[in-house]
């Protein structure tokens, strides 16, 4: 893989691709070690181990030219998205001080149904 990167784009492509792969691996490791969601942490560790094996294959195989390279990027992106989703979910509980919970305005009640009354005047 390394000679292919150098032949395709020279040292700039080699540097850029190594940086991208390293950032993806560090982000997955960060998720595995620091997330508060235990299940996400477990799967991030599994993805990190799987992706580490794919990085190791770059020394003997053109990993990122095959579908295995797509698996690397898909799993890294899935971990990043799952982490972003877990961080965006706010814990349920008491609202923070100074903020009132958002509620919908009450809809007005329907008008009362009035039955017709007989005419009181004599005929």
N, CA, C and O atoms as a Tinker XYZ file with bonds, in Angstrom:
   492  protein
     1  N      0.822000   -1.188000    0.000000    73     2
     2  CA     0.000000    0.000000    0.000000    64     1     3
     3  C      0.870000    1.258000    0.000000    63     2     4     5
     4  O      0.554000    2.238000   -0.674000    81     3
     5  N      1.946000    1.224000    0.746000    73     3     6
     6  CA     2.796000    2.401000    0.865000    64     5     7
     7  C      3.389000    2.818000   -0.483000    63     6     8     9
     8  O      3.342000    4.003000   -0.815000    81     7
     9  N      3.947000    1.888000   -1.276000    73     7    10
    10  CA     4.450000    2.303000   -2.594000    64     9    11
    11  C      3.338000    2.819000   -3.506000    63    10    12    13
    12  O      3.571000    3.705000   -4.328000    81    11
    13  N      2.130000    2.270000   -3.364000    73    11    14
    14  CA     1.011000    2.735000   -4.190000    64    13    15
    15  C      0.667000    4.189000   -3.862000    63    14    16    17
    16  O      0.389000    4.977000   -4.766000    81    15
    17  N      0.685000    4.547000   -2.582000    73    15    18
    18  CA     0.412000    5.942000   -2.208000    64    17    19
    19  C      1.487000    6.872000   -2.754000    63    18    20    21
    20  O      1.190000    7.969000   -3.225000    81    19
    21  N      2.726000    6.429000   -2.688000    73    19    22
    22  CA     3.817000    7.266000   -3.191000    64    21    23
    23  C      3.730000    7.412000   -4.707000    63    22    24    25
    24  O      3.944000    8.501000   -5.239000    81    23
    25  N      3.412000    6.307000   -5.413000    73    23    26
    26  CA     3.289000    6.386000   -6.869000    64    25    27
    27  C      2.094000    7.226000   -7.294000    63    26    28    29
    28  O      2.172000    7.957000   -8.281000    81    27
    29  N      0.998000    7.131000   -6.566000    73    27    30
    30  CA    -0.210000    7.876000   -6.926000    64    29    31
    31  C     -0.086000    9.373000   -6.677000    63    30    32    33
    32  O     -0.519000   10.176000   -7.504000    81    31
    33  N      0.502000    9.757000   -5.544000    73    31    34
    34  CA     0.509000   11.180000   -5.225000    64    33    35
    35  C      1.771000   11.680000   -4.586000    63    34    36    37
    36  O      1.826000   12.828000   -4.146000    81    35
    37  N      2.792000   10.850000   -4.521000    73    35    38
    38  CA     4.039000   11.280000   -3.931000    64    37    39
    39  C      3.952000   11.381000   -2.416000    63    38    40    41
    40  O      3.049000   10.827000   -1.789000    81    39
    41  N      4.882000   12.079000   -1.859000    73    39    42
    42  CA     4.943000   12.228000   -0.402000    64    41    43
    43  C      3.740000   12.983000    0.173000    63    42    44    45
    44  O      3.311000   12.663000    1.282000    81    43
    45  N      3.173000   13.978000   -0.539000    73    43    46
    46  CA     1.990000   14.640000    0.039000    64    45    47
    47  C      0.821000   13.665000    0.258000    63    46    48    49
    48  O      0.163000   13.719000    1.298000    81    47
    49  N      0.561000   12.787000   -0.701000    73    47    50
    50  CA    -0.533000   11.825000   -0.516000    64    49    51
    51  C     -0.195000   10.823000    0.580000    63    50    52    53
    52  O     -1.064000   10.456000    1.371000    81    51
    53  N      1.043000   10.382000    0.634000    73    51    54
    54  CA     1.452000    9.455000    1.686000    64    53    55
    55  C      1.241000   10.098000    3.052000    63    54    56    57
    56  O      0.677000    9.471000    3.949000    81    55
    57  N      1.685000   11.333000    3.218000    73    55    58
    58  CA     1.527000   12.027000    4.497000    64    57    59
    59  C      0.052000   12.228000    4.836000    63    58    60    61
    60  O     -0.364000   11.996000    5.971000    81    59
    61  N     -0.734000   12.658000    3.858000    73    59    62
    62  CA    -2.152000   12.928000    4.093000    64    61    63
    63  C     -2.915000   11.660000    4.460000    63    62    64    65
    64  O     -3.750000   11.674000    5.365000    81    63
    65  N     -2.631000   10.579000    3.768000    73    63    66
    66  CA    -3.355000    9.332000    4.047000    64    65    67
    67  C     -2.956000    8.764000    5.407000    63    66    68    69
    68  O     -3.806000    8.271000    6.148000    81    67
    69  N     -1.672000    8.831000    5.736000    73    67    70
    70  CA    -1.235000    8.349000    7.050000    64    69    71
    71  C     -1.877000    9.189000    8.148000    63    70    72    73
    72  O     -2.289000    8.655000    9.177000    81    71
    73  N     -1.963000   10.483000    7.938000    73    71    74
    74  CA    -2.609000   11.362000    8.919000    64    73    75
    75  C     -4.094000   11.024000    9.073000    63    74    76    77
    76  O     -4.606000   10.968000   10.191000    81    75
    77  N     -4.783000   10.798000    7.954000    73    75    78
    78  CA    -6.219000   10.470000    8.014000    64    77    79
    79  C     -6.449000    9.148000    8.734000    63    78    80    81
    80  O     -7.356000    9.042000    9.559000    81    79
    81  N     -5.647000    8.153000    8.433000    73    79    82
    82  CA    -5.796000    6.849000    9.085000    64    81    83
    83  C     -5.484000    6.973000   10.576000    63    82    84    85
    84  O     -6.192000    6.404000   11.407000    81    83
    85  N     -4.431000    7.712000   10.917000    73    83    86
    86  CA    -4.063000    7.886000   12.328000    64    85    87
    87  C     -5.164000    8.622000   13.094000    63    86    88    89
    88  O     -5.488000    8.240000   14.219000    81    87
    89  N     -5.735000    9.659000   12.512000    73    87    90
    90  CA    -6.817000   10.389000   13.187000    64    89    91
    91  C     -8.046000    9.509000   13.387000    63    90    92    93
    92  O     -8.694000    9.576000   14.432000    81    91
    93  N     -8.367000    8.692000   12.401000    73    91    94
    94  CA    -9.512000    7.780000   12.539000    64    93    95
    95  C     -9.259000    6.773000   13.665000    63    94    96    97
    96  O    -10.156000    6.466000   14.450000    81    95
    97  N     -8.035000    6.269000   13.730000    73    95    98
    98  CA    -7.709000    5.301000   14.787000    64    97    99
    99  C     -7.724000    5.962000   16.165000    63    98   100   101
   100  O     -8.250000    5.384000   17.116000    81    99
   101  N     -7.156000    7.162000   16.287000    73    99   102
   102  CA    -7.145000    7.844000   17.581000    64   101   103
   103  C     -8.555000    8.207000   18.038000    63   102   104   105
   104  O     -8.855000    8.140000   19.230000    81   103
   105  N     -9.416000    8.589000   17.105000    73   103   106
   106  CA   -10.790000    8.918000   17.473000    64   105   107
   107  C    -11.529000    7.680000   17.972000    63   106   108   109
   108  O    -12.277000    7.751000   18.947000    81   107
   109  N    -11.321000    6.553000   17.307000    73   107   110
   110  CA   -11.968000    5.313000   17.753000    64   109   111
   111  C    -11.443000    4.903000   19.124000    63   110   112   113
   112  O    -12.210000    4.454000   19.976000    81   111
   113  N    -10.146000    5.056000   19.339000    73   111   114
   114  CA    -9.569000    4.730000   20.649000    64   113   115
   115  C    -10.107000    5.678000   21.721000    63   114   116   117
   116  O    -10.395000    5.245000   22.837000    81   115
   117  N    -10.245000    6.953000   21.399000    73   115   118
   118  CA   -10.801000    7.917000   22.355000    64   117   119
   119  C    -12.218000    7.531000   22.762000    63   118   120   121
   120  O    -12.582000    7.611000   23.935000    81   119
   121  N    -13.014000    7.113000   21.778000    73   119   122
   122  CA   -14.387000    6.696000   22.076000    64   121   123
   123  C    -14.379000    5.470000   22.976000    63   122   124   125
   124  O    -15.143000    5.395000   23.938000    81   123
   125  N    -13.514000    4.510000   22.665000    73   123   126
   126  CA   -13.462000    3.275000   23.453000    64   125   127
   127  C    -13.069000    3.547000   24.900000    63   126   128   129
   128  O    -13.563000    2.877000   25.807000    81   127
   129  N    -12.198000    4.508000   25.128000    73   127   130
   130  CA   -11.689000    4.749000   26.479000    64   129   131
   131  C    -12.476000    5.774000   27.287000    63   130   132   133
   132  O    -12.427000    5.751000   28.517000    81   131
   133  N    -13.206000    6.677000   26.619000    73   131   134
   134  CA   -13.799000    7.774000   27.388000    64   133   135
   135  C    -15.309000    7.905000   27.290000    63   134   136   137
   136  O    -15.875000    8.802000   27.914000    81   135
   137  N    -15.981000    7.056000   26.539000    73   135   138
   138  CA   -17.435000    7.213000   26.440000    64   137   139
   139  C    -18.111000    6.750000   27.724000    63   138   140   141
   140  O    -17.610000    5.864000   28.417000    81   139
   141  N    -19.237000    7.347000   28.029000    73   139   142
   142  CA   -20.003000    6.960000   29.216000    64   141   143
   143  C    -20.953000    5.801000   28.920000    63   142   144   145
   144  O    -21.445000    5.148000   29.840000    81   143
   145  N    -21.206000    5.550000   27.654000    73   143   146
   146  CA   -22.072000    4.443000   27.250000    64   145   147
   147  C    -21.220000    3.174000   27.151000    63   146   148   149
   148  O    -20.348000    3.073000   26.288000    81   147
   149  N    -21.473000    2.216000   28.030000    73   147   150
   150  CA   -20.641000    1.006000   28.078000    64   149   151
   151  C    -20.721000    0.190000   26.804000    63   150   152   153
   152  O    -19.718000   -0.361000   26.351000    81   151
   153  N    -21.906000    0.110000   26.224000    73   151   154
   154  CA   -22.055000   -0.676000   24.993000    64   153   155
   155  C    -21.282000   -0.032000   23.842000    63   154   156   157
   156  O    -20.620000   -0.727000   23.071000    81   155
   157  N    -21.366000    1.280000   23.726000    73   155   158
   158  CA   -20.611000    1.972000   22.689000    64   157   159
   159  C    -19.114000    1.806000   22.918000    63   158   160   161
   160  O    -18.360000    1.632000   21.961000    81   159
   161  N    -18.679000    1.857000   24.158000    73   159   162
   162  CA   -17.266000    1.650000   24.474000    64   161   163
   163  C    -16.791000    0.269000   24.072000    63   162   164   165
   164  O    -15.688000    0.110000   23.549000    81   163
   165  N    -17.626000   -0.730000   24.316000    73   163   166
   166  CA   -17.275000   -2.100000   23.917000    64   165   167
   167  C    -17.116000   -2.197000   22.408000    63   166   168   169
   168  O    -16.119000   -2.727000   21.917000    81   167
   169  N    -18.098000   -1.685000   21.670000    73   167   170
   170  CA   -18.035000   -1.788000   20.212000    64   169   171
   171  C    -16.926000   -0.925000   19.628000    63   170   172   173
   172  O    -16.352000   -1.270000   18.595000    81   171
   173  N    -16.620000    0.181000   20.273000    73   171   174
   174  CA   -15.504000    0.996000   19.800000    64   173   175
   175  C    -14.187000    0.242000   19.974000    63   174   176   177
   176  O    -13.298000    0.353000   19.130000    81   175
   177  N    -14.051000   -0.522000   21.055000    73   175   178
   178  CA   -12.847000   -1.334000   21.254000    64   177   179
   179  C    -12.745000   -2.427000   20.194000    63   178   180   181
   180  O    -11.659000   -2.710000   19.688000    81   179
   181  N    -13.881000   -3.038000   19.863000    73   179   182
   182  CA   -13.894000   -4.068000   18.821000    64   181   183
   183  C    -13.511000   -3.456000   17.471000    63   182   184   185
   184  O    -12.703000   -4.024000   16.737000    81   183
   185  N    -14.083000   -2.315000   17.152000    73   183   186
   186  CA   -13.776000   -1.645000   15.877000    64   185   187
   187  C    -12.311000   -1.212000   15.851000    63   186   188   189
   188  O    -11.650000   -1.322000   14.818000    81   187
   189  N    -11.800000   -0.722000   16.981000    73   187   190
   190  CA   -10.393000   -0.324000   17.030000    64   189   191
   191  C     -9.487000   -1.520000   16.738000    63   190   192   193
   192  O     -8.541000   -1.406000   15.958000    81   191
   193  N     -9.769000   -2.656000   17.353000    73   191   194
   194  CA    -8.950000   -3.850000   17.121000    64   193   195
   195  C     -9.041000   -4.308000   15.668000    63   194   196   197
   196  O     -8.033000   -4.671000   15.062000    81   195
   197  N    -10.240000   -4.291000   15.118000    73   195   198
   198  CA   -10.427000   -4.694000   13.719000    64   197   199
   199  C     -9.680000   -3.742000   12.782000    63   198   200   201
   200  O     -8.988000   -4.182000   11.864000    81   199
   201  N     -9.824000   -2.451000   13.018000    73   199   202
   202  CA    -9.162000   -1.468000   12.157000    64   201   203
   203  C     -7.638000   -1.501000   12.333000    63   202   204   205
   204  O     -6.897000   -1.230000   11.388000    81   203
   205  N     -7.180000   -1.830000   13.532000    73   203   206
   206  CA    -5.739000   -1.956000   13.742000    64   205   207
   207  C     -5.172000   -3.098000   12.895000    63   206   208   209
   208  O     -4.079000   -2.988000   12.340000    81   207
   209  N     -5.920000   -4.183000   12.805000    73   207   210
   210  CA    -5.462000   -5.289000   11.957000    64   209   211
   211  C     -5.443000   -4.878000   10.486000    63   210   212   213
   212  O     -4.578000   -5.318000    9.728000    81   211
   213  N     -6.387000   -4.044000   10.084000    73   211   214
   214  CA    -6.384000   -3.568000    8.697000    64   213   215
   215  C     -5.214000   -2.634000    8.430000    63   214   216   217
   216  O     -4.633000   -2.659000    7.345000    81   215
   217  N     -4.865000   -1.813000    9.409000    73   215   218
   218  CA    -3.704000   -0.937000    9.244000    64   217   219
   219  C     -2.438000   -1.791000    9.107000    63   218   220   221
   220  O     -1.550000   -1.466000    8.319000    81   219
   221  N     -2.360000   -2.871000    9.868000    73   219   222
   222  CA    -1.188000   -3.740000    9.789000    64   221   223
   223  C     -1.072000   -4.397000    8.411000    63   222   224   225
   224  O      0.037000   -4.657000    7.944000    81   223
   225  N     -2.187000   -4.662000    7.769000    73   223   226
   226  CA    -2.124000   -5.306000    6.449000    64   225   227
   227  C     -1.631000   -4.360000    5.360000    63   226   228   229
   228  O     -1.324000   -4.813000    4.257000    81   227
   229  N     -1.546000   -3.054000    5.638000    73   227   230
   230  CA    -1.055000   -2.125000    4.613000    64   229   231
   231  C      0.405000   -2.370000    4.276000    63   230   232   233
   232  O      0.879000   -1.912000    3.236000    81   231
   233  N      1.134000   -3.089000    5.139000    73   231   234
   234  CA     2.541000   -3.377000    4.863000    64   233   235
   235  C      2.717000   -4.552000    3.911000    63   234   236   237
   236  O      3.818000   -4.772000    3.406000    81   235
   237  N      1.647000   -5.314000    3.654000    73   235   238
   238  CA     1.792000   -6.473000    2.763000    64   237   239
   239  C      0.696000   -6.572000    1.705000    63   238   240   241
   240  O      0.760000   -7.452000    0.847000    81   239
   241  N     -0.299000   -5.701000    1.742000    73   239   242
   242  CA    -1.434000   -5.804000    0.838000    64   241   243
   243  C     -1.957000   -4.399000    0.556000    63   242   244   245
   244  O     -1.767000   -3.482000    1.354000    81   243
   245  N     -2.611000   -4.244000   -0.578000    73   243   246
   246  CA    -3.198000   -2.941000   -0.927000    64   245   247
   247  C     -4.589000   -2.835000   -0.289000    63   246   248   249
   248  O     -5.615000   -2.906000   -0.966000    81   247
   249  N     -4.583000   -2.668000    0.993000    73   247   250
   250  CA    -5.804000   -2.701000    1.807000    64   249   251
   251  C     -6.824000   -1.668000    1.381000    63   250   252   253
   252  O     -8.005000   -1.987000    1.244000    81   251
   253  N     -6.394000   -0.441000    1.170000    73   251   254
   254  CA    -7.338000    0.642000    0.919000    64   253   255
   255  C     -7.748000    0.750000   -0.544000    63   254   256   257
   256  O     -8.432000    1.701000   -0.921000    81   255
   257  N     -7.347000   -0.197000   -1.363000    73   255   258
   258  CA    -7.804000   -0.247000   -2.747000    64   257   259
   259  C     -8.909000   -1.304000   -2.875000    63   258   260   261
   260  O     -9.595000   -1.375000   -3.895000    81   259
   261  N     -9.070000   -2.112000   -1.846000    73   259   262
   262  CA   -10.067000   -3.193000   -1.877000    64   261   263
   263  C    -11.258000   -2.836000   -0.980000    63   262   264   265
   264  O    -11.312000   -1.770000   -0.368000    81   263
   265  N    -12.189000   -3.760000   -0.933000    73   263   266
   266  CA   -13.383000   -3.527000   -0.112000    64   265   267
   267  C    -13.055000   -3.528000    1.382000    63   266   268   269
   268  O    -13.815000   -2.981000    2.181000    81   267
   269  N    -11.955000   -4.124000    1.757000    73   267   270
   270  CA   -11.553000   -4.105000    3.165000    64   269   271
   271  C    -11.252000   -2.673000    3.610000    63   270   272   273
   272  O    -11.516000   -2.322000    4.760000    81   271
   273  N    -10.710000   -1.852000    2.731000    73   271   274
   274  CA   -10.469000   -0.443000    3.054000    64   273   275
   275  C    -11.768000    0.307000    3.272000    63   274   276   277
   276  O    -11.848000    1.188000    4.128000    81   275
   277  N    -12.791000   -0.045000    2.493000    73   275   278
   278  CA   -14.107000    0.570000    2.701000    64   277   279
   279  C    -14.659000    0.175000    4.065000    63   278   280   281
   280  O    -15.317000    0.976000    4.728000    81   279
   281  N    -14.390000   -1.061000    4.482000    73   279   282
   282  CA   -14.835000   -1.504000    5.801000    64   281   283
   283  C    -14.176000   -0.652000    6.889000    63   282   284   285
   284  O    -14.836000   -0.268000    7.855000    81   283
   285  N    -12.896000   -0.359000    6.742000    73   283   286
   286  CA   -12.182000    0.485000    7.707000    64   285   287
   287  C    -12.882000    1.831000    7.856000    63   286   288   289
   288  O    -13.202000    2.247000    8.969000    81   287
   289  N    -13.121000    2.510000    6.738000    73   287   290
   290  CA   -13.711000    3.846000    6.798000    64   289   291
   291  C    -15.165000    3.806000    7.256000    63   290   292   293
   292  O    -15.620000    4.714000    7.952000    81   291
   293  N    -15.895000    2.764000    6.873000    73   291   294
   294  CA   -17.290000    2.649000    7.302000    64   293   295
   295  C    -17.371000    2.471000    8.816000    63   294   296   297
   296  O    -18.169000    3.134000    9.478000    81   295
   297  N    -16.549000    1.578000    9.365000    73   295   298
   298  CA   -16.588000    1.345000   10.808000    64   297   299
   299  C    -16.110000    2.568000   11.592000    63   298   300   301
   300  O    -16.667000    2.888000   12.642000    81   299
   301  N    -15.089000    3.245000   11.091000    73   299   302
   302  CA   -14.615000    4.455000   11.765000    64   301   303
   303  C    -15.702000    5.536000   11.755000    63   302   304   305
   304  O    -15.920000    6.218000   12.756000    81   303
   305  N    -16.372000    5.681000   10.622000    73   303   306
   306  CA   -17.449000    6.680000   10.531000    64   305   307
   307  C    -18.631000    6.297000   11.409000    63   306   308   309
   308  O    -19.246000    7.168000   12.026000    81   307
   309  N    -18.957000    5.023000   11.476000    73   307   310
   310  CA   -20.070000    4.569000   12.317000    64   309   311
   311  C    -19.778000    4.849000   13.792000    63   310   312   313
   312  O    -20.667000    5.274000   14.531000    81   311
   313  N    -18.547000    4.615000   14.219000    73   311   314
   314  CA   -18.181000    4.907000   15.608000    64   313   315
   315  C    -18.245000    6.399000   15.894000    63   314   316   317
   316  O    -18.729000    6.818000   16.946000    81   315
   317  N    -17.759000    7.189000   14.961000    73   315   318
   318  CA   -17.802000    8.644000   15.148000    64   317   319
   319  C    -19.249000    9.135000   15.241000    63   318   320   321
   320  O    -19.569000    9.964000   16.093000    81   319
   321  N    -20.121000    8.626000   14.369000    73   319   322
   322  CA   -21.527000    9.042000   14.377000    64   321   323
   323  C    -22.228000    8.582000   15.649000    63   322   324   325
   324  O    -23.014000    9.334000   16.227000    81   323
   325  N    -21.953000    7.353000   16.094000    73   323   326
   326  CA   -22.581000    6.859000   17.322000    64   325   327
   327  C    -22.127000    7.670000   18.528000    63   326   328   329
   328  O    -22.922000    7.946000   19.426000    81   327
   329  N    -20.858000    8.051000   18.554000    73   327   330
   330  CA   -20.360000    8.871000   19.654000    64   329   331
   331  C    -21.014000   10.250000   19.630000    63   330   332   333
   332  O    -21.405000   10.770000   20.675000    81   331
   333  N    -21.133000   10.832000   18.461000    73   331   334
   334  CA   -21.778000   12.146000   18.356000    64   333   335
   335  C    -23.232000   12.059000   18.807000    63   334   336   337
   336  O    -23.742000   12.981000   19.444000    81   335
   337  N    -23.890000   10.974000   18.485000    73   335   338
   338  CA   -25.292000   10.795000   18.886000    64   337   339
   339  C    -25.415000   10.645000   20.396000    63   338   340   341
   340  O    -26.321000   11.211000   21.008000    81   339
   341  N    -24.499000    9.879000   20.998000    73   339   342
   342  CA   -24.538000    9.702000   22.455000    64   341   343
   343  C    -24.244000   11.007000   23.181000    63   342   344   345
   344  O    -24.825000   11.274000   24.233000    81   343
   345  N    -23.364000   11.810000   22.642000    73   343   346
   346  CA   -23.060000   13.092000   23.272000    64   345   347
   347  C    -24.212000   14.070000   23.138000    63   346   348   349
   348  O    -24.388000   14.935000   23.997000    81   347
   349  N    -25.001000   13.951000   22.076000    73   347   350
   350  CA   -26.104000   14.885000   21.842000    64   349   351
   351  C    -27.309000   14.574000   22.715000    63   350   352   353
   352  O    -28.104000   15.469000   23.003000    81   351
   353  N    -27.462000   13.339000   23.139000    73   351   354
   354  CA   -28.606000   12.953000   23.966000    64   353   355
   355  C    -28.395000   13.501000   25.362000    63   354   356   357
   356  O    -27.386000   13.219000   26.008000    81   355
   357  N    -29.356000   14.289000   25.823000    73   355   358
   358  CA   -29.261000   14.876000   27.150000    64   357   359
   359  C    -29.899000   13.916000   28.143000    63   358   360   361
   360  O    -30.922000   13.303000   27.838000    81   359
   361  N    -29.311000   13.776000   29.322000    73   359   362
   362  CA   -29.906000   12.883000   30.315000    64   361   363
   363  C    -31.251000   13.412000   30.787000    63   362   364   365
   364  O    -31.446000   14.617000   30.948000    81   363
   365  N    -32.170000   12.485000   31.004000    73   363   366
   366  CA   -33.490000   12.882000   31.488000    64   365   367
   367  C    -33.407000   13.140000   32.981000    63   366   368   369
   368  O    -32.679000   12.455000   33.701000    81   367
   369  N    -34.129000   14.096000   33.425000    73   367   370
   370  CA   -34.106000   14.442000   34.836000    64   369   371
   371  C    -34.623000   15.846000   35.014000    63   370   372   373
   372  O    -35.436000   16.334000   34.229000    81   371
   373  N    -34.145000   16.482000   36.048000    73   371   374
   374  CA   -34.572000   17.843000   36.330000    64   373   375
   375  C    -34.006000   18.793000   35.287000    63   374   376   377
   376  O    -32.860000   18.639000   34.864000    81   375
   377  N    -34.805000   19.782000   34.866000    73   375   378
   378  CA   -34.265000   20.770000   33.932000    64   377   379
   379  C    -33.209000   21.624000   34.627000    63   378   380   381
   380  O    -33.222000   21.787000   35.847000    81   379
   381  N    -32.308000   22.155000   33.835000    73   379   382
   382  CA   -31.268000   23.007000   34.396000    64   381   383
   383  C    -31.884000   24.271000   34.970000    63   382   384   385
   384  O    -32.892000   24.759000   34.461000    81   383
   385  N    -31.287000   24.799000   36.019000    73   383   386
   386  CA   -31.843000   26.023000   36.615000    64   385   387
   387  C    -31.795000   27.182000   35.628000    63   386   388   389
   388  O    -30.859000   27.319000   34.840000    81   387
   389  N    -32.828000   28.008000   35.696000    73   387   390
   390  CA   -32.883000   29.168000   34.824000    64   389   391
   391  C    -33.569000   28.905000   33.504000    63   390   392   393
   392  O    -33.816000   29.833000   32.734000    81   391
   393  N    -33.874000   27.671000   33.240000    73   391   394
   394  CA   -34.559000   27.345000   31.985000    64   393   395
   395  C    -35.865000   26.641000   32.313000    63   394   396   397
   396  O    -35.922000   25.747000   33.158000    81   395
   397  N    -36.893000   27.061000   31.633000    73   395   398
   398  CA   -38.177000   26.396000   31.837000    64   397   399
   399  C    -38.362000   25.347000   30.754000    63   398   400   401
   400  O    -37.933000   25.537000   29.616000    81   399
   401  N    -38.992000   24.254000   31.105000    73   399   402
   402  CA   -39.213000   23.241000   30.076000    64   401   403
   403  C    -40.117000   23.775000   28.979000    63   402   404   405
   404  O    -41.038000   24.549000   29.237000    81   403
   405  N    -39.851000   23.366000   27.785000    73   403   406
   406  CA   -40.638000   23.819000   26.641000    64   405   407
   407  C    -41.941000   23.035000   26.617000    63   406   408   409
   408  O    -41.935000   21.807000   26.702000    81   407
   409  N    -43.050000   23.741000   26.502000    73   407   410
   410  CA   -44.344000   23.071000   26.410000    64   409   411
   411  C    -45.150000   23.721000   25.298000    63   410   412   413
   412  O    -44.954000   24.886000   24.952000    81   411
   413  N    -46.028000   22.961000   24.774000    73   411   414
   414  CA   -46.893000   23.483000   23.719000    64   413   415
   415  C    -47.990000   24.343000   24.342000    63   414   416   417
   416  O    -48.448000   24.055000   25.447000    81   415
   417  N    -48.408000   25.383000   23.649000    73   415   418
   418  CA   -49.517000   26.175000   24.191000    64   417   419
   419  C    -50.795000   25.339000   24.173000    63   418   420   421
   420  O    -51.033000   24.539000   23.269000    81   419
   421  N    -51.594000   25.553000   25.192000    73   419   422
   422  CA   -52.845000   24.795000   25.292000    64   421   423
   423  C    -53.806000   25.230000   24.193000    63   422   424   425
   424  O    -53.920000   26.418000   23.891000    81   423
   425  N    -54.482000   24.280000   23.611000    73   423   426
   426  CA   -55.477000   24.612000   22.594000    64   425   427
   427  C    -56.758000   25.031000   23.307000    63   426   428   429
   428  O    -57.116000   24.457000   24.336000    81   427
   429  N    -57.444000   26.024000   22.766000    73   427   430
   430  CA   -58.681000   26.462000   23.442000    64   429   431
   431  C    -59.734000   25.362000   23.370000    63   430   432   433
   432  O    -59.778000   24.598000   22.406000    81   431
   433  N    -60.584000   25.285000   24.395000    73   431   434
   434  CA   -61.622000   24.257000   24.368000    64   433   435
   435  C    -62.655000   24.578000   23.280000    63   434   436   437
   436  O    -62.828000   25.739000   22.907000    81   435
   437  N    -63.320000   23.574000   22.788000    73   435   438
   438  CA   -64.333000   23.830000   21.757000    64   437   439
   439  C    -65.495000   24.620000   22.357000    63   438   440   441
   440  O    -65.748000   24.531000   23.559000    81   439
   441  N    -66.208000   25.399000   21.523000    73   439   442
   442  CA   -67.347000   26.164000   22.060000    64   441   443
   443  C    -68.443000   25.213000   22.550000    63   442   444   445
   444  O    -68.615000   24.118000   22.016000    81   443
   445  N    -69.180000   25.653000   23.578000    73   443   446
   446  CA   -70.237000   24.775000   24.104000    64   445   447
   447  C    -71.365000   24.605000   23.082000    63   446   448   449
   448  O    -71.682000   25.506000   22.306000    81   447
   449  N    -71.936000   23.443000   23.120000    73   447   450
   450  CA   -73.065000   23.168000   22.217000    64   449   451
   451  C    -74.337000   23.661000   22.908000    63   450   452   453
   452  O    -74.653000   23.234000   24.019000    81   451
   453  N    -75.066000   24.566000   22.239000    73   451   454
   454  CA   -76.294000   25.126000   22.789000    64   453   455
   455  C    -77.466000   24.542000   22.015000    63   454   456   457
   456  O    -77.538000   24.641000   20.790000    81   455
   457  N    -78.385000   23.929000   22.763000    73   455   458
   458  CA   -79.562000   23.386000   22.092000    64   457   459
   459  C    -80.601000   24.495000   21.904000    63   458   460   461
   460  O    -80.709000   25.389000   22.743000    81   459
   461  N    -81.347000   24.444000   20.832000    73   459   462
   462  CA   -82.348000   25.492000   20.610000    64   461   463
   463  C    -83.439000   25.424000   21.684000    63   462   464   465
   464  O    -83.926000   24.349000   22.034000    81   463
   465  N    -83.798000   26.583000   22.187000    73   463   466
   466  CA   -84.854000   26.613000   23.202000    64   465   467
   467  C    -86.168000   27.093000   22.541000    63   466   468   469
   468  O    -86.137000   27.802000   21.535000    81   467
   469  N    -87.305000   26.700000   23.115000    73   467   470
   470  CA   -88.586000   27.142000   22.542000    64   469   471
   471  C    -88.755000   28.657000   22.699000    63   470   472   473
   472  O    -88.245000   29.248000   23.652000    81   471
   473  N    -89.460000   29.270000   21.774000    73   471   474
   474  CA   -89.691000   30.713000   21.769000    64   473   475
   475  C    -90.677000   31.051000   22.891000    63   474   476   477
   476  O    -91.778000   30.501000   22.916000    81   475
   477  N    -90.299000   31.965000   23.845000    73   475   478
   478  CA   -91.187000   32.269000   24.961000    64   477   479
   479  C    -92.373000   33.190000   24.613000    63   478   480   481
   480  O    -93.303000   33.332000   25.406000    81   479
   481  N    -92.334000   33.803000   23.443000    73   479   482
   482  CA   -93.450000   34.732000   23.128000    64   481   483
   483  C    -94.702000   33.962000   22.713000    63   482   484   485
   484  O    -94.609000   32.923000   22.060000    81   483
   485  N    -95.926000   34.497000   23.112000    73   483   486
   486  CA   -97.189000   33.814000   22.741000    64   485   487
   487  C    -97.494000   34.009000   21.260000    63   486   488   489
   488  O    -97.160000   35.039000   20.674000    81   487
   489  N    -98.080000   33.091000   20.716000    73   487   490
   490  CA   -98.416000   33.147000   19.293000    64   489   491
   491  C    -99.772000   33.654000   19.019000    63   490   492
   492  O   -100.173000   33.748000   17.859000    81   491
